[in-house]
Structures are given as C-alpha cells and as structure tokens.
Amino acid sequence: MCRRILIGILIILILVAVGAAGSYYYYNQMLEPAAPEAANDYQVVDIPPGASTEFIAAILYDEGLIQNELAFRIYVHRHDLAQDFIAGQYNLSPSMTVEEIVEKIQTGDVYSETAWFTIPEGYTIKDMATRLDEEGLVEENRFLDIAAEPPAEVVAEFPFLEKIDGTDIDYLLEGYLFPDTYEIYTDTGAENIVMLMVRRTDRIINDEYRQRMEELELSLHEVMTLASLIEKEARADHERALIAGVIYNRLEAGQLLQIDATIQYILGETKEFLTYDDLEVESPYNTYQNEGLPPGPIAAPSEASIRAALYPEETEYYFYNYKYDDSGEHYFSRTYEEHLQNVRRAEENLD
C-alpha cells in the first residue's frame, strides 16, 4: 500500500515537473518575436502617460508586436520593470523580442521623425535660410540671426570663429556652413542645424589642409574666402585650380581681383551681365574698387574649391573670362591685350 502511495506521489511530482518545464518552455517561447521574418516592418506605437503593464501589453498584442499578453506581464513583473516605462511614441517591429521592446520603452528610446535637406555648393547664408524655411525646418530670420551672431556655445566649440574680424561681415558664419546632404530630426532647430554644418566644415579641414595653410602662411579665414571665390567663378571642375592660380597671381602682383561674383554677392542676385553702375557700388566686398581679398567668404565652398585654394595651379595667366559657348569653361590670358581679344571671342560666341 505504502509502495503504491509512493509511486503515486512520484508520478505526480514527475507530472508537475514536466508541466513546469513545459510551462517554462512555453513562457520563453512567448518572449520570442511575434514575426521574426518581419525585420523591416516597423510601426509607431503610442504608449500613453500612466499606462499600466496590462494596458501596454494589450496595446502591443493588438498591434501584433508580441505573442502573448500574459507572458509580457510576467516578464515585466519578474524583472521589476513596471514602474520604469516612459510614455511616448516608439518605433517597434514584430521581429523584436519582448526583452528588446521592453528595453526601448524602459529607456525612453522614443521615435523621432527625421528629414533630409540638401545645401548645394555655392549657396550663401541667405540662400540656405530661404531653403530651410521653405522646407519647414527653421524660421528664416532666426537662422540668419544665428549666422550673424553665433551663440557662445558655437564659438566655444570652434575657436577659429573668434579670430575672424567681423567688422565688415554681415554673417560671421558665411562660408563655414558646409554644403552637403544632411539627415536631422524634424524638431532639431536652427541652432543645432548650424552646429551640425559647422562641424562638417571642421572635419573637412583636416590635418593635411591645416599643414598646407601654414606652408602658404594663410589663415583659415583667408583660405575659405579664396575657396568661395573659386566656387562662384569656376563652372568647370577642372578649371578650379587654374582659376585659383590666376587669383594668386593677381594678389601677388597687387592687382585688383575684379571678380564679378563679389559684386553679385553685394547685390544679392546673380546677374549674367553687370553694368558699370554695378561695379561702382560702395562695399568692402567690391573687388573692382578694393585691393586684396574681400572681408570674408561670399558663399559656401565645396571641398574641391577648398583644395584648389590650397593647391593652386602654377600659371602665367592673370586674366580669365567666360567663353559663353555652353562648355562652362573660360578663356585664360597672360596680358590685358590678350584678355581683350578673348573678350571679343566670347562676344562672338554669344552672337
């Protein structure tokens, strides 16, 4: 009799153990992804403030993100996480485990919508402000204010800004917001966008470029100003270094640069043909009236133009003028007489 009782108890214990093992196995299975194959299937789920574990479990189950509500609740209570959930919108996938989903909601890894924007090479600060405002990313005047007088934290991160003489400059950051394609959160704000773009410029100016500046005895501001002139004048990539060489030659000879792009910068518009009145406009940026470089950059230069400013082509040319033949190229001249001949050639191309 006792033997039968012991056998019965043993059988019950075995069944309980098997049942427990089976339940534990089933519980762990329920913590696995609801749809492992849906790796790219994400959806935004809203977890409201003050939501209970049971309510969150129901939301996730209804959205097909977990296999079992009870398993989710047990997992949360076992790890004492019920008080750690943070309300917000979360980007979740049914290919995520319960552990991964819980970690996101626990750490507040909320979903933020992103946007892309592109700043073309040769854009001015005003061009950038207009484009970013049209895309709904910044308020135009706020962006212009920051570019004119960068906040202290921007200047602190980029000490080279302190070395710029801003007396005749409307926008201290002109030329320093690198033209590129960026991805940002839609609520990033003008100040952070500016910081992001200046950081990109700071990364472009690598150790090689800084060493080259020392060899040329040029400041970063002078290089960026040169690069912006090259950016606006060169229409064919292969002419950048040659145009740079002409600018260097004229500077060394003490000749006026007479760069049309500086007049267009003053006027705030791109005119194919400038008038004599345009050339007489009073401004420190007028390279038809003032010797040397303008006070600062006139646009955002590409890395190709920065490199051309640092590695100009050695040349005997002192003049260039646009061909007007759809090639994007220029005629280059050694003397003023040759230049006048090339001007006539360009006029014939126009005809």
PLY file of the C-alpha trace (Angstrom):
ply
format ascii 1.0
element vertex 351
property float x
property float y
property float z
element edge 350
property int vertex1
property int vertex2
end_header
0.00 0.00 0.00
2.76 2.41 1.03
4.61 1.47 -2.11
1.62 2.37 -4.25
1.27 5.69 -2.47
4.96 6.48 -3.01
4.70 5.56 -6.67
1.62 7.77 -7.00
3.38 10.68 -5.34
6.41 10.15 -7.57
4.22 10.14 -10.67
2.51 13.35 -9.52
5.89 15.00 -8.90
7.10 13.94 -12.32
3.96 15.28 -13.94
4.31 18.54 -12.03
7.96 18.81 -13.07
7.12 18.04 -16.68
4.28 20.52 -16.55
6.53 23.19 -15.02
9.24 22.55 -17.58
6.67 22.69 -20.34
5.19 25.90 -18.97
8.65 27.48 -18.66
9.48 26.45 -22.20
6.16 27.85 -23.42
6.76 31.09 -21.48
10.19 31.57 -23.07
8.77 30.86 -26.49
6.17 33.58 -25.94
9.01 36.08 -25.33
10.40 35.47 -28.81
9.46 37.73 -31.78
5.87 37.57 -32.95
7.07 37.60 -36.56
10.83 37.01 -36.92
10.66 37.39 -40.68
9.29 40.96 -40.47
12.69 42.58 -39.91
11.82 45.70 -41.92
8.23 46.02 -40.76
8.23 48.88 -38.23
5.29 50.79 -36.86
4.91 53.72 -34.48
3.10 52.79 -31.25
1.88 55.36 -28.74
2.34 54.50 -25.05
0.16 56.96 -23.10
1.25 58.51 -19.77
0.38 56.41 -16.72
-0.40 53.29 -18.75
-0.38 50.08 -16.68
1.58 46.98 -17.65
-1.68 45.26 -18.55
-2.72 48.15 -20.79
0.67 48.28 -22.53
0.56 44.50 -23.05
-2.88 44.85 -24.66
-1.66 47.60 -26.99
1.35 45.58 -28.09
-0.71 42.42 -28.59
-3.40 44.24 -30.61
-0.65 45.65 -32.85
0.79 42.16 -33.43
4.08 43.05 -31.74
4.00 40.34 -29.02
2.70 36.78 -28.99
1.10 36.71 -25.56
-0.08 39.40 -23.13
0.37 37.26 -20.00
3.97 36.37 -20.93
4.73 40.07 -21.38
3.23 40.94 -17.98
5.10 38.10 -16.24
8.38 39.21 -17.80
7.86 42.80 -16.64
6.96 41.80 -13.08
9.75 39.22 -12.82
12.31 41.95 -13.64
10.54 44.60 -11.56
10.18 46.99 -14.50
6.57 48.03 -14.11
7.44 51.49 -12.77
10.14 52.21 -15.36
8.09 52.66 -18.52
8.26 56.06 -20.22
5.34 57.42 -22.20
5.88 58.37 -25.82
5.85 57.14 -29.39
8.05 54.12 -30.16
9.13 52.62 -33.46
8.65 48.88 -32.92
8.77 45.75 -35.06
7.21 42.27 -34.62
10.72 40.94 -35.31
11.80 42.28 -31.89
11.81 40.13 -28.75
9.85 41.13 -25.65
13.17 41.98 -24.00
14.06 44.39 -26.83
10.61 46.01 -26.79
10.67 46.44 -23.01
14.17 47.95 -23.13
13.05 50.57 -25.66
10.04 51.63 -23.57
12.03 51.48 -20.34
14.89 53.67 -21.61
12.62 56.16 -23.38
14.07 55.41 -26.82
11.20 57.31 -28.40
10.60 57.63 -32.10
11.52 60.96 -33.71
10.66 61.75 -37.30
13.64 62.69 -39.45
14.00 64.83 -42.53
16.67 65.23 -45.19
17.84 68.53 -46.61
20.49 69.42 -49.18
22.52 72.63 -49.36
24.10 73.00 -52.82
27.67 74.18 -53.24
27.92 77.92 -53.70
24.87 78.76 -51.57
25.01 81.89 -49.43
23.67 82.12 -45.88
20.56 83.85 -47.24
20.04 81.07 -49.79
20.28 78.49 -47.01
17.88 80.34 -44.72
15.29 80.62 -47.50
15.53 76.93 -48.46
15.38 75.63 -44.87
12.41 77.88 -44.13
10.57 76.67 -47.24
11.15 73.08 -46.11
9.68 73.90 -42.70
12.89 73.15 -40.79
13.78 76.61 -39.46
12.38 80.12 -39.22
14.33 82.17 -41.76
15.09 85.20 -39.60
16.15 83.03 -36.67
18.64 81.19 -38.90
20.03 84.50 -40.21
20.40 85.86 -36.67
22.40 82.81 -35.58
24.60 83.00 -38.68
25.28 86.67 -37.99
25.99 86.28 -34.27
26.59 82.62 -33.38
25.69 81.62 -29.80
28.53 81.34 -27.29
28.47 77.52 -27.36
29.08 77.53 -31.14
32.03 79.90 -30.84
33.39 77.90 -27.90
33.42 74.68 -29.94
35.05 76.34 -32.95
37.69 78.79 -31.66
38.67 79.79 -35.21
35.48 81.87 -35.30
36.92 84.15 -32.61
39.82 85.04 -34.92
37.55 86.48 -37.63
37.33 90.24 -37.85
33.60 90.64 -38.29
33.66 94.43 -38.74
32.58 94.39 -42.40
30.86 90.99 -42.36
27.09 90.62 -42.17
27.14 86.90 -41.40
30.06 85.59 -39.40
29.31 82.02 -40.49
29.21 82.82 -44.21
31.31 80.16 -45.92
31.54 77.94 -42.83
28.26 76.01 -43.20
29.37 73.13 -45.38
27.22 72.37 -48.45
26.07 68.76 -48.22
23.07 66.49 -47.64
22.03 66.11 -44.01
19.54 64.00 -42.06
18.10 65.63 -38.95
15.20 65.22 -36.54
12.36 67.48 -37.61
12.48 69.28 -34.26
16.26 69.85 -34.37
16.04 73.66 -34.51
18.12 76.32 -36.25
20.94 76.44 -33.70
21.61 72.69 -33.85
21.44 72.69 -37.66
24.07 75.44 -37.72
26.23 73.48 -35.28
25.93 70.35 -37.43
27.02 72.18 -40.59
29.97 73.95 -38.97
31.13 70.59 -37.56
31.10 69.18 -41.09
33.34 72.04 -42.25
35.65 71.47 -39.29
36.01 67.79 -40.27
36.70 68.68 -43.92
39.58 70.92 -42.84
41.86 68.02 -41.95
45.46 67.96 -40.71
46.81 67.95 -44.28
44.91 71.11 -45.11
45.99 72.83 -41.89
49.61 71.96 -42.59
49.26 73.38 -46.09
47.83 76.63 -44.68
50.96 77.01 -42.54
53.15 76.45 -45.62
51.24 79.14 -47.52
51.14 81.40 -44.45
47.37 81.75 -44.82
44.69 81.76 -42.14
41.66 79.52 -42.33
39.51 82.58 -42.98
41.67 83.61 -45.95
41.52 80.07 -47.37
37.74 79.87 -47.00
37.40 83.30 -48.63
39.59 82.21 -51.55
37.68 78.95 -51.86
34.35 80.78 -52.00
35.61 82.98 -54.85
36.76 79.89 -56.75
33.42 78.19 -56.08
31.44 81.05 -57.60
33.79 81.66 -60.53
34.56 78.09 -61.67
31.85 76.40 -63.69
34.03 73.53 -64.93
35.61 71.41 -62.19
38.91 71.03 -64.00
39.40 74.81 -64.02
39.20 75.34 -60.24
42.96 75.09 -59.57
43.74 77.22 -62.65
41.35 79.98 -61.56
42.95 79.76 -58.12
46.34 80.28 -59.77
45.09 83.41 -61.53
43.75 84.83 -58.26
47.07 84.16 -56.52
48.97 85.84 -59.37
46.81 88.97 -59.19
47.13 89.15 -55.41
50.90 88.81 -55.59
51.10 91.49 -58.30
48.90 93.86 -56.28
46.23 93.92 -58.98
42.54 94.33 -58.21
40.86 90.93 -58.34
37.83 92.33 -60.25
35.74 89.25 -59.56
32.14 89.58 -60.72
30.88 87.17 -58.09
31.76 89.64 -55.33
29.54 92.26 -56.99
26.71 89.74 -57.27
27.15 88.98 -53.56
26.76 92.68 -52.75
23.69 93.00 -54.99
22.16 89.82 -53.58
21.38 88.45 -57.03
23.13 86.62 -59.85
23.29 88.82 -62.94
24.75 87.36 -66.09
25.95 90.79 -67.18
26.98 93.53 -64.76
26.61 97.22 -65.56
29.17 99.95 -64.90
26.90 101.21 -62.13
27.04 97.76 -60.53
30.84 97.89 -60.49
30.79 101.20 -58.62
28.65 100.03 -55.71
30.20 101.02 -52.39
31.14 97.95 -50.35
34.24 96.36 -48.79
33.33 93.31 -50.91
33.75 95.24 -54.18
36.92 93.75 -55.66
36.76 96.26 -58.52
37.47 99.02 -56.01
39.30 97.40 -53.10
42.64 95.61 -53.22
43.14 92.11 -51.90
40.55 89.62 -50.73
37.06 90.66 -49.63
36.42 90.67 -45.84
35.16 87.09 -45.89
33.65 84.27 -47.93
30.85 85.06 -50.36
29.36 81.54 -50.44
29.72 78.01 -49.11
32.67 76.39 -50.94
32.89 72.71 -51.81
35.87 70.64 -50.73
37.09 70.75 -54.35
37.27 74.55 -54.15
38.94 74.44 -50.73
41.54 72.10 -52.15
42.04 74.35 -55.19
42.60 77.31 -52.86
45.29 75.33 -51.05
46.88 73.81 -54.16
46.58 76.42 -56.94
47.93 75.61 -60.36
51.14 77.43 -61.22
50.37 79.57 -64.24
51.40 82.69 -66.13
47.78 83.78 -66.56
46.46 86.96 -64.96
43.03 87.14 -66.63
40.12 84.87 -67.47
36.69 85.41 -68.96
33.76 83.12 -69.59
33.53 81.62 -73.09
29.73 81.70 -73.40
29.83 78.56 -75.52
27.97 76.18 -73.16
31.21 74.43 -72.19
31.32 76.05 -68.78
34.95 76.95 -69.48
36.91 80.20 -69.56
39.49 81.80 -71.81
42.73 82.50 -69.94
45.13 85.32 -70.81
48.63 86.42 -69.82
48.27 90.08 -70.77
45.48 92.63 -70.87
45.74 92.75 -74.67
45.19 89.00 -74.88
42.30 89.40 -72.46
40.60 91.94 -74.70
40.97 89.57 -77.65
39.36 86.79 -75.61
36.53 89.09 -74.58
35.79 89.66 -78.28
35.90 85.88 -78.88
33.37 85.41 -76.08
31.13 88.08 -77.60
31.24 86.25 -80.93
30.20 83.06 -79.13
27.27 84.98 -77.63
26.22 86.18 -81.08
0 1
1 2
2 3
3 4
4 5
5 6
6 7
7 8
8 9
9 10
10 11
11 12
12 13
13 14
14 15
15 16
16 17
17 18
18 19
19 20
20 21
21 22
22 23
23 24
24 25
25 26
26 27
27 28
28 29
29 30
30 31
31 32
32 33
33 34
34 35
35 36
36 37
37 38
38 39
39 40
40 41
41 42
42 43
43 44
44 45
45 46
46 47
47 48
48 49
49 50
50 51
51 52
52 53
53 54
54 55
55 56
56 57
57 58
58 59
59 60
60 61
61 62
62 63
63 64
64 65
65 66
66 67
67 68
68 69
69 70
70 71
71 72
72 73
73 74
74 75
75 76
76 77
77 78
78 79
79 80
80 81
81 82
82 83
83 84
84 85
85 86
86 87
87 88
88 89
89 90
90 91
91 92
92 93
93 94
94 95
95 96
96 97
97 98
98 99
99 100
100 101
101 102
102 103
103 104
104 105
105 106
106 107
107 108
108 109
109 110
110 111
111 112
112 113
113 114
114 115
115 116
116 117
117 118
118 119
119 120
120 121
121 122
122 123
123 124
124 125
125 126
126 127
127 128
128 129
129 130
130 131
131 132
132 133
133 134
134 135
135 136
136 137
137 138
138 139
139 140
140 141
141 142
142 143
143 144
144 145
145 146
146 147
147 148
148 149
149 150
150 151
151 152
152 153
153 154
154 155
155 156
156 157
157 158
158 159
159 160
160 161
161 162
162 163
163 164
164 165
165 166
166 167
167 168
168 169
169 170
170 171
171 172
172 173
173 174
174 175
175 176
176 177
177 178
178 179
179 180
180 181
181 182
182 183
183 184
184 185
185 186
186 187
187 188
188 189
189 190
190 191
191 192
192 193
193 194
194 195
195 196
196 197
197 198
198 199
199 200
200 201
201 202
202 203
203 204
204 205
205 206
206 207
207 208
208 209
209 210
210 211
211 212
212 213
213 214
214 215
215 216
216 217
217 218
218 219
219 220
220 221
221 222
222 223
223 224
224 225
225 226
226 227
227 228
228 229
229 230
230 231
231 232
232 233
233 234
234 235
235 236
236 237
237 238
238 239
239 240
240 241
241 242
242 243
243 244
244 245
245 246
246 247
247 248
248 249
249 250
250 251
251 252
252 253
253 254
254 255
255 256
256 257
257 258
258 259
259 260
260 261
261 262
262 263
263 264
264 265
265 266
266 267
267 268
268 269
269 270
270 271
271 272
272 273
273 274
274 275
275 276
276 277
277 278
278 279
279 280
280 281
281 282
282 283
283 284
284 285
285 286
286 287
287 288
288 289
289 290
290 291
291 292
292 293
293 294
294 295
295 296
296 297
297 298
298 299
299 300
300 301
301 302
302 303
303 304
304 305
305 306
306 307
307 308
308 309
309 310
310 311
311 312
312 313
313 314
314 315
315 316
316 317
317 318
318 319
319 320
320 321
321 322
322 323
323 324
324 325
325 326
326 327
327 328
328 329
329 330
330 331
331 332
332 333
333 334
334 335
335 336
336 337
337 338
338 339
339 340
340 341
341 342
342 343
343 344
344 345
345 346
346 347
347 348
348 349
349 350
